[in-house]
Amino acid sequence: MSRIDDPAQLQAFAHRLVELRQAHRDLDTAIHGLQDARADELAIQRLKKRKLQLKDRIALLERALVPDEPA
């Protein structure tokens, strides 16, 4: 993903980043709750996989929002 120059697109990406971070925190809370309740391990593993996918998307958006540094 290349650097973003359009202010509207930049704002949309920043908003999406906030949403993804919140979803990541929500999954973390859900995972801890299920682990405390000794719930189904398969369900916990699925949530952890989804959490990792969100982490990857967050990292991708963060890289797109950071301006390129001159060499």
Backbone as a chain_set.jsonl record, in Angstrom:
{"seq": "MSRIDDPAQLQAFAHRLVELRQAHRDLDTAIHGLQDARADELAIQRLKKRKLQLKDRIALLERALVPDEPA", "coords": {"N": [[0.855, -1.164, 0.0], [0.643, 2.154, -0.903], [1.758, 5.482, 0.012], [-0.618, 7.844, 1.301], [-2.138, 10.637, -0.147], [-4.417, 12.157, -0.469], [-6.525, 14.196, 1.433], [-9.159, 13.508, 2.301], [-9.217, 10.755, 1.957], [-7.183, 10.101, 3.673], [-8.316, 10.816, 6.123], [-10.435, 8.994, 6.183], [-9.01, 6.583, 6.305], [-7.744, 6.912, 8.76], [-9.948, 6.945, 10.452], [-10.903, 4.355, 10.016], [-8.771, 2.953, 11.062], [-9.009, 3.535, 13.78], [-11.423, 2.186, 14.286], [-10.626, -0.48, 13.772], [-8.694, -0.851, 15.742], [-10.298, -0.688, 18.018], [-11.944, -2.923, 17.641], [-9.989, -4.876, 17.855], [-9.234, -4.591, 20.545], [-11.692, -5.293, 21.696], [-11.903, -7.984, 20.927], [-9.742, -8.99, 22.343], [-10.656, -8.663, 24.971], [-12.863, -10.385, 24.881], [-11.598, -12.828, 24.409], [-10.082, -13.144, 26.754], [-12.181, -13.329, 28.575], [-13.405, -15.725, 27.758], [-11.315, -17.51, 28.197], [-11.06, -17.342, 30.95], [-13.472, -18.456, 31.661], [-13.082, -20.974, 30.882], [-13.815, -21.866, 28.302], [-14.753, -23.304, 25.096], [-11.966, -24.441, 23.364], [-11.557, -24.313, 20.598], [-13.186, -22.196, 19.795], [-11.886, -20.122, 21.101], [-9.397, -20.192, 19.802], [-10.202, -19.457, 17.218], [-11.026, -16.818, 17.652], [-8.588, -15.732, 18.412], [-7.172, -15.995, 16.03], [-8.63, -14.273, 14.392], [-8.066, -11.926, 15.742], [-5.317, -11.669, 15.231], [-5.443, -11.275, 12.468], [-6.687, -8.796, 12.399], [-4.691, -7.298, 13.633], [-2.706, -7.396, 11.675], [-3.977, -5.962, 9.61], [-4.204, -3.486, 10.865], [-1.499, -2.786, 11.127], [-0.846, -2.55, 8.424], [-2.452, -0.361, 7.62], [-1.367, 1.596, 9.311], [1.22, 1.816, 8.276], [0.59, 2.905, 5.81], [-0.332, 5.389, 6.531], [1.835, 6.715, 7.569], [4.172, 9.091, 6.593], [6.504, 8.842, 3.836], [9.982, 8.553, 4.429], [12.745, 10.528, 3.484], [15.534, 9.17, 1.741]], "CA": [[0.0, 0.0, 0.0], [1.477, 3.346, -0.996], [1.429, 6.599, 0.881], [-1.883, 8.485, 0.978], [-1.995, 12.08, -0.29], [-5.737, 12.781, -0.445], [-6.947, 14.417, 2.826], [-10.387, 12.772, 2.602], [-8.843, 9.35, 2.079], [-6.384, 10.038, 4.895], [-9.262, 10.843, 7.24], [-11.166, 7.724, 6.156], [-8.096, 5.552, 6.788], [-7.546, 7.143, 10.194], [-11.182, 6.498, 11.108], [-10.917, 2.887, 9.929], [-7.753, 2.491, 11.995], [-9.618, 3.607, 15.115], [-12.389, 1.092, 14.364], [-9.912, -1.744, 13.854], [-8.073, -0.936, 17.073], [-11.364, -0.982, 18.973], [-12.322, -4.319, 17.431], [-8.885, -5.668, 18.387], [-9.387, -4.563, 22.008], [-12.899, -6.056, 22.028], [-11.568, -9.399, 20.808], [-8.865, -9.312, 23.466], [-11.529, -8.799, 26.136], [-13.661, -11.604, 24.703], [-10.707, -13.981, 24.565], [-9.781, -13.288, 28.182], [-13.398, -13.804, 29.23], [-13.591, -17.144, 27.439], [-10.262, -18.277, 28.86], [-11.407, -17.391, 32.376], [-14.631, -19.34, 31.804], [-12.657, -22.281, 30.367], [-14.714, -22.15, 27.188], [-14.305, -24.137, 23.983], [-10.651, -24.026, 22.852], [-11.68, -23.997, 19.18], [-13.736, -20.835, 19.72], [-10.816, -19.205, 21.519], [-8.415, -20.157, 18.718], [-10.78, -18.673, 16.111], [-10.953, -15.406, 18.04], [-7.179, -15.33, 18.364], [-6.819, -15.861, 14.614], [-9.259, -13.023, 13.931], [-7.317, -10.839, 16.369], [-4.078, -11.528, 14.469], [-5.787, -10.676, 11.176], [-6.905, -7.372, 12.653], [-3.389, -6.707, 13.909], [-2.054, -7.233, 10.376], [-4.639, -4.854, 8.895], [-3.837, -2.265, 11.571], [-0.119, -2.485, 10.738], [-0.887, -2.121, 7.028], [-2.981, 1.006, 7.592], [-0.405, 2.486, 9.952], [2.297, 2.065, 7.307], [0.06, 3.772, 4.75], [-0.552, 6.727, 7.078], [3.118, 7.339, 7.904], [4.813, 9.615, 5.378], [7.789, 8.261, 3.46], [11.143, 9.322, 4.849], [13.753, 10.595, 2.423], [16.693, 8.271, 1.959]], "C": [[0.898, 1.223, 0.0], [0.974, 4.437, -0.06], [0.171, 7.296, 0.378], [-1.681, 9.992, 0.942], [-3.322, 12.82, -0.17], [-6.207, 12.947, 0.999], [-8.211, 13.634, 3.209], [-10.081, 11.284, 2.801], [-8.02, 9.142, 3.352], [-7.287, 9.984, 6.124], [-10.036, 9.526, 7.318], [-10.285, 6.585, 6.689], [-7.876, 5.693, 8.286], [-8.764, 6.676, 10.976], [-11.255, 4.972, 11.124], [-9.91, 2.29, 10.903], [-8.282, 2.501, 13.425], [-10.609, 2.456, 15.298], [-11.702, -0.26, 14.528], [-9.25, -1.924, 15.215], [-9.115, -1.271, 18.137], [-11.805, -2.436, 18.856], [-11.25, -5.255, 18.003], [-8.961, -5.731, 19.909], [-10.598, -5.394, 22.455], [-12.636, -7.563, 21.956], [-10.673, -9.841, 21.956], [-9.681, -9.534, 24.736], [-12.341, -10.09, 26.05], [-12.812, -12.851, 24.917], [-10.4, -14.215, 26.041], [-11.004, -13.81, 28.951], [-13.639, -15.278, 28.989], [-12.54, -18.012, 28.115], [-10.553, -18.409, 30.347], [-12.561, -18.365, 32.63], [-14.32, -20.762, 31.325], [-13.599, -22.761, 29.249], [-14.031, -23.032, 26.143], [-12.995, -23.596, 23.397], [-10.713, -23.647, 21.377], [-12.207, -22.572, 18.997], [-12.668, -19.814, 20.088], [-9.776, -19.077, 20.415], [-8.918, -19.349, 17.528], [-10.721, -17.177, 16.417], [-9.519, -14.898, 17.99], [-6.717, -15.139, 16.923], [-7.393, -14.568, 14.048], [-8.509, -11.813, 14.491], [-5.999, -10.595, 15.63], [-4.323, -10.91, 13.095], [-6.013, -9.174, 11.327], [-5.579, -6.661, 12.9], [-2.636, -6.453, 12.607], [-2.661, -6.075, 9.589], [-4.299, -3.519, 9.53], [-2.422, -1.847, 11.154], [-0.059, -1.966, 9.307], [-1.381, -0.68, 6.915], [-2.012, 1.995, 8.228], [0.748, 2.818, 9.014], [1.833, 3.009, 6.201], [-0.093, 5.21, 5.241], [0.753, 7.448, 7.414], [3.775, 7.825, 6.616], [6.159, 8.949, 5.118], [8.92, 9.182, 3.936], [12.135, 9.377, 3.698], [14.958, 9.729, 2.765], [17.947, 9.033, 2.279]], "O": [[1.816, 1.321, 0.814], [-0.081, 4.323, 0.563], [-0.081, 7.337, -0.826], [-1.125, 10.57, 1.876], [-3.342, 13.995, 0.197], [-6.287, 11.96, 1.73], [-8.312, 13.148, 4.335], [-10.621, 10.643, 3.702], [-8.154, 8.12, 4.024], [-7.051, 9.205, 7.048], [-10.264, 9.006, 8.41], [-10.759, 5.727, 7.433], [-7.827, 4.694, 9.003], [-8.628, 6.079, 12.044], [-11.626, 4.373, 12.133], [-10.164, 1.244, 11.501], [-8.025, 1.572, 14.19], [-10.629, 1.82, 16.352], [-12.138, -1.09, 15.325], [-9.246, -3.022, 15.771], [-8.844, -2.048, 19.052], [-12.016, -3.104, 19.868], [-11.571, -6.301, 18.567], [-8.776, -6.796, 20.499], [-10.539, -6.104, 23.458], [-13.088, -8.321, 22.814], [-10.829, -10.944, 22.481], [-9.43, -10.477, 25.486], [-12.486, -10.803, 27.043], [-13.261, -13.816, 25.536], [-10.45, -15.348, 26.52], [-10.874, -14.629, 29.86], [-14.031, -16.006, 29.901], [-12.838, -19.122, 28.557], [-10.322, -19.464, 30.938], [-12.62, -19.014, 33.674], [-15.182, -21.64, 31.358], [-14.097, -23.887, 29.258], [-12.882, -23.443, 26.304], [-12.924, -22.438, 22.984], [-9.993, -22.747, 20.945], [-11.723, -21.833, 18.14], [-12.561, -18.763, 19.456], [-9.319, -17.972, 20.122], [-8.143, -18.631, 16.896], [-10.404, -16.369, 15.543], [-9.267, -13.767, 17.574], [-5.952, -14.219, 16.632], [-6.715, -13.852, 13.31], [-8.337, -10.806, 13.805], [-5.606, -9.446, 15.425], [-3.514, -10.118, 12.611], [-5.583, -8.382, 10.488], [-5.373, -5.544, 12.425], [-1.998, -5.411, 12.452], [-1.936, -5.297, 8.969], [-4.123, -2.524, 8.826], [-2.184, -0.675, 10.862], [0.7, -1.042, 9.013], [-0.792, 0.127, 6.196], [-1.854, 3.112, 7.736], [1.202, 3.961, 8.96], [2.616, 3.825, 5.714], [0.007, 6.148, 4.45], [0.765, 8.673, 7.532], [3.916, 7.063, 5.66], [6.86, 8.545, 6.046], [8.827, 10.407, 3.857], [12.343, 8.377, 3.01], [15.338, 9.585, 3.927], [19.0, 8.43, 2.488]]}, "num_chains": 1, "name": "protein.A"}
